[in-house]
Structure formats: C-alpha cells, structure tokens
Amino acid sequence: MTSLGARTLLAHPVVSAGPPQSSSGLCSALDARSLSAVTPRGHRGSNMPPMRAGAAPAGTAAPEDLRPPNQLLLSVVEKLFSIKPIWERASRSARQKIVRRSEEIGLDFEGAVQQLRDVEWAPRLAAATAAGVAMPSYYTRSFHAYPQGNLCWDAAMEFEVASRSVHSPVMSPDGAVDPQGDDIFRATYMNLAKGFIEEGGARPVEDAVDLGCATGLSSEHVRRAFPGCRVTGVDLSPHMIAVGRYLQEQRLSDLAPGQQPLQFVHGNAEATGLPDSSTDLVTLCLVAHELPADVTRAIFREAYRLLRPGGALAVMEMDPRTEAFKRILRNPAAYCAFKATEPWLLEYIGLDMQAAVTAAGFAAPYLGANSPRHKTVV
C-alpha cells in the first residue's frame, strides 16, 4: 500500500491463513486477532512498487454495523460490572478457567508462576522504571481479571503461561485445544505480516519496535520472522518490562547465531520517546482491544513517526466481524464473561481500524485472516 502523489486505493485480496512455516503468545479467552501491516503514505518513493493484488480494495465497501444486538441488556451488564463484588466474582471465574485449561494442555500454571515469585524483584523493578513515564487513567483501571490491570506482579508473572492457556484453542474452528496453539497463532501472524511486507516492496526489516510488548512473547516472534533483526519492546508496565528482561536473560543461550537479544523500554506507546524515522517495522499485537479508541489512533500516529521511508506497521487484533465474535455479543452470558476482563471491548468494536491507519498517514491496507477468529490487515 502506498501513495504516489494523490492517494491511490490499491486492490488487495482477502486472504485466509495457511499453515505456519514454523510453530513458534494474553488477551481474553475469546480473543480474535487482526494484523495490520501498512506502509506510511509519503514514506515510499515513486520507484517503489505498490502493494497490490486482484481483489476488491480494503475499506471500499460500506462498513458493517458491528454494534452488538440487545443494546439495552448490554448496557445493564456494563453497569453491573461497575459493582466491585460482581466484577471480582466474574474475574475469579475467568482466571480459574485459564488455570484449568493450562492443566488440560499439560502446563504447570502455579509452578511456572512460583518460579518467578522466587526472584528478587525490587532492584529489577527499579531498573525497569523510567523516570517521567506517567500512567494514563485508562491504564490504571482493572482488566484481565487483575484489580491493578498490568501494573502488578501477578499480571506480569502470569502473562506467558496464561497466554499459552488462553490461545490453546484459537486455531481450531471447533475450539479444540492444542498445547502449541499460542506459538502457531503468533507464528501465523508474523508469516502473514512478512509475506505482505515483502509482496508490497516495503524496506527490509533490520530494526523493529513492538508496542505493548508485555514480557516479549510477540517480540520474540518478530525476531524469529526476521533473522538478525534488532527488536525493541515498549510497554507501559514496569512490571512487564522487568519480567521480560529477566526471561530474556534466562534465554540468551538459546539464541541462534546472528540473533540479537530483545531490548525492553519502559514507555507509553502513544509517545515512546524513540527517535523519528528510526525503525523499519512497528508491531502492535493484541493491544488495541485493551485501549480507548482515541488512544489506538494516537499510537498509529506515533508508529508513523517512528518508521523510516518504506517502513511498515503490523497490528494483530480481534476481528469483530467473525461469526465466533458475533456469537459472543448475541449471548449475554458469554458477553459477561468476556467483559469481565476487557473494559474497553465496546470501544474496540466501534473502531474502524482501516480508517484509523489511513487517517494516521498510511496507505490502504491488505486484509487477511490468521485464525478462524482473527483478521490480518496489512
């Protein structure tokens, strides 16, 4: 996707995810992903070929009304979840489901977390906390069943094992669990992103920034997809950054020849403080559904600022247009379970991601699917 002079809407295909080339992961248990890798408008010279294929352009059809049915009922649910005892009960139930599923796929959830609890974290948290990073109000509220959201040790220490549990059924149309589901899911996302980036003639990826990286699961898959790439993960939670750095230290011996260690930066994805035009790829993996829509738009603008000429943005998120997602919205009980961990869910559903990336300066995106419940917009 590109713009040569006046903006041109290019024809892009709708693509289904094929099997990943490798099987190399938290969002809610009913999450659906979209990957958006888009090239900045004006960042590509006229000698660079446009991203094109032979189907209808993404974004030219009338937008589908994704507002959930039973609006009145769901508004009652919203009010109920503002009552602390009700939220706490639903959150406990959601967490218990994650722990049970982890046991089903052979993970020792409590054992993995206890190993991290045994680490001396105070100096690591101090080292991970950057001076002057303010916490916006949307980030200090409870989500993912944690009263403090991501600003706590439980969220950071449980992130990887919970992700593997939550995503174990995500690649199966019928919800069958797979212990490798999370790895396959993330690898499929990056394979699609890489393919679209190469097809579109974007610049080679030597540097990448992973916004909202948590402890680095998504960052690791960027590194695997682009061998030799220098990957910097940015997250607003110093707890996530501290745990991510620790896990990276434990895995240094596993690096393949030529692989660079992940770098972690404590910062706000809306204003990272990283230099202008300093990276070839910006990724945003399962982050937008956790944010107010205006914050997501601001992050897209920040991504545009960070990219070098010919660089690309890749966003993976839930796809509200899938039938699996619509079933949740039609079922108040399922919606309640989902809403217990995702306070910004309805704002995300109302976000036109394709319009948001083009408004930030990017050209018309490719559209694909990397699971039965997730879309890829590139």
Stockholm file with secondary structure:
# STOCKHOLM 1.0

chainA/1-378         MTSLGARTLLAHPVVSAGPPQSSSGLCSALDARSLSAVTPRGHRGSNMPPMRAGAAPAGTAAPEDLRPPNQLLLSVVEKLFSIKPIWERASRSARQKIVRRSEEIGLDFEGAVQQLRDVEWAPRLAAATAAGVAMPSYYTRSFHAYPQGNLCWDAAMEFEVASRSVHSPVMSPDGAVDPQGDDIFRATYMNLAKGFIEEGGARPVEDAVDLGCATGLSSEHVRRAFPGCRVTGVDLSPHMIAVGRYLQEQRLSDLAPGQQPLQFVHGNAEATGLPDSSTDLVTLCLVAHELPADVTRAIFREAYRLLRPGGALAVMEMDPRTEAFKRILRNPAAYCAFKATEPWLLEYIGLDMQAAVTAAGFAAPYLGANSPRHKTVV
#=GR chainA/1-378 SS CCBSSSBCCCCCCEEECCCCSSCCCCCCTTCCCEECCBCBTTSSCTTSCCCCCSSCCTTCSCCCCCCCSCHHHHHHHHHHTTSHHHHHHHHHHHHHHHHHHHHHTTCCHHHHHHHHHTSCCHHHHHHHCCTTCCCCGGGSSCBTTBTTTTSSHHHHHHHHHHHHHHTTTTTCTTCCCCTTHHHHHHHHHHHHHHHHHHHTTCCCCSEEEEETCTTSHHHHHHHHHSTTCEEEEEESCHHHHHHHHHHHHHTGGGCCTTCCCCEEEECBTTBCCCCTTCEEEEEEESCGGGSCHHHHHHHHHHHHHHEEEEEEEEEEEECTTSHHHHHHHHCHHHHHHHHTTCTTHHHHHTCCHHHHHHHTTBCCCCEEEEETTEEEEC
#=GC SS_cons         CCBSSSBCCCCCCEEECCCCSSCCCCCCTTCCCEECCBCBTTSSCTTSCCCCCSSCCTTCSCCCCCCCSCHHHHHHHHHHTTSHHHHHHHHHHHHHHHHHHHHHTTCCHHHHHHHHHTSCCHHHHHHHCCTTCCCCGGGSSCBTTBTTTTSSHHHHHHHHHHHHHHTTTTTCTTCCCCTTHHHHHHHHHHHHHHHHHHHTTCCCCSEEEEETCTTSHHHHHHHHHSTTCEEEEEESCHHHHHHHHHHHHHTGGGCCTTCCCCEEEECBTTBCCCCTTCEEEEEEESCGGGSCHHHHHHHHHHHHHHEEEEEEEEEEEECTTSHHHHHHHHCHHHHHHHHTTCTTHHHHHTCCHHHHHHHTTBCCCCEEEEETTEEEEC
//
